[in-house]
Amino acid sequence: MLSATDTKLLGFAQTLELTARDLYQFVVGRKSLSGDERQMLTQFHSHHVAYEQTLNGLLGKNSVSKRNDSLYTGFLQKLSETPNVWTALLQIENALVTTHTKSIESIESAKVSALIASIVTIEARHAAILATMTSTNLSLALDNSESVLVVS
């Protein structure tokens, strides 16, 4: 059984993964993407779907099953402008990495912490790949200056 703290943190993580899922779905539908870009982003989308489903399974009846609409709207605006797509996706992934990493500090269950850590490693890889779409500067791919998203 999950503690109240773990339930709250996992519920927030679920809203973030649902938001990322929906944002990737929006981007994958863009006509300006090449076939390879669409395939890559479709894979990233499927990762966020899997993370949300895993969190949903852990939360059970405490599942949130709702994206963060304010975060979605803010990023949707950035993603609607073609030159900003890669930068906005990088910002999303880095925000998820920072937020999930910070949440591990407060999670009480070692198994739940391990799950969130496994999500972080893949989302950090997403960020590194997305950074290469915006620049050849390796530090951009490795440095994450995004702020932690606040648990609502």
N, C-alpha and C positions, 0 to 999 in steps of 0.2 A: 504494500500500500504506500502511496506517495504522501509525503508530508505536505502541509499547507504551503510551505515555501516552495517546494519542488513543483507542486501543482500550479502555483502562480507563475513561476519562471517558465515552465514548459508551455503553459497557455500563451504567454507572451511570445515565446519562440514560435509557437504554432501560427500566431497571427502574422509574424514576420515571414515565415515560410510561405504562407498563403499569399501574402503580398508579393513576394518575389515570384512565385508561380504565375500569378496573374500578370505581372509586368513582363516576364519572359514570353508569356502567351501573346501579349500585345506586340512585342518586338518581332517575334517569329513570323507574324503576319505581314510584316513590312515587305513591300515589293523591291526596295532598294538593296536587299541582302543578296549576296551571291549564294549559290547552292551550298558551298562549304560553310559559309557563315551561318546559314539557316540550320544546317545539320548540327553544327556545334552548339548553337543556342537552343535548339530543340533538346539536345542532350542535357544542357544545364537546366532547362525547364523540367525535364524528367527527374533530375536530382532533387529539385525543390518539391516536386510532387511526392517523391518517396520520403523525404524528410517530414513533410507535413503528415503523411499517412502514418508514419512511425510514431510521431508525437501524438496523433489522434488515438492510436492504439494504446499508448501508455496512459493517456488521460482518461480514456473511456467516457464515462458519463460527465466528466469535467471538461470534456473537449470544448474548445472555443469555436472552431469551424467558421471563423470570420476573419477576413483580412483587416489590416489596419488601413482604413479608407483615407485618412489624412496623409499618411506616408505614400500610399498608392497614388493619390492625386498629385502630390508634389513631384514624384518621380515620373509620372505619366507625362506631365508637362515637359520635363527635360527630354524624355524619350521621343516626344513628338517632333522634335527638331533634329533632322538627320545628322548634322555635324556632332551632336551631343550624345548619340546613342552609346558609343563605346565608353565614353567618360562616365555617363550616368550609370551604366551597368557595372562598371568598376566601383563606383561610389556605393552602389547597392550592396555588392558582394563584400566590400571592405567594412561597411556598416554592420552587416550580419556577422562577419568574423569578429569584429571588436565587441559587439554586443553579446554574442554567444560565449566568447572567451571570458568576458567579465561575469556572466551569469554562473560560470563554473565555480567561481569563488564562493557563491552562496548556496549552490546545490548541495543537499545533504546526502543523497544516495550516490554511492560510488558508481553504480551501474548507469545511472542517469547522467552523471558527469562524463563517463566514458562515451556514452551515446552522443552527447553534445560535442565532445572533443572530436569524435569521428566526423561529424558534420562540419566542424570548423576546418579540418584539414582539407576537405574537398572544396569548400567555399574559398579557402585561401588559394587553392590551385586555380579555381575559376578566376579569381582576381588577378593572379599572375598572368594568365592567358589573356584576359581582357586588357591588361596593362600593355601587353605587346601590340595590341590593336591600336593603341593611341600614341605609342612612343617606342623608340629603341633604347630608352634610358632604363637600365636594369633596376636602378633603385626605385623607380616608379612601380615596378612589378613587386618589389619586396617590401617597401615601406608603406605602412598603413597609418594615415593620419586622421581617419574618420573617428567621430565621436560616438560614444556608446548611445544607442537608442534607449530611451527611458521606459521601464516597465510601467504600463498604464494600469 
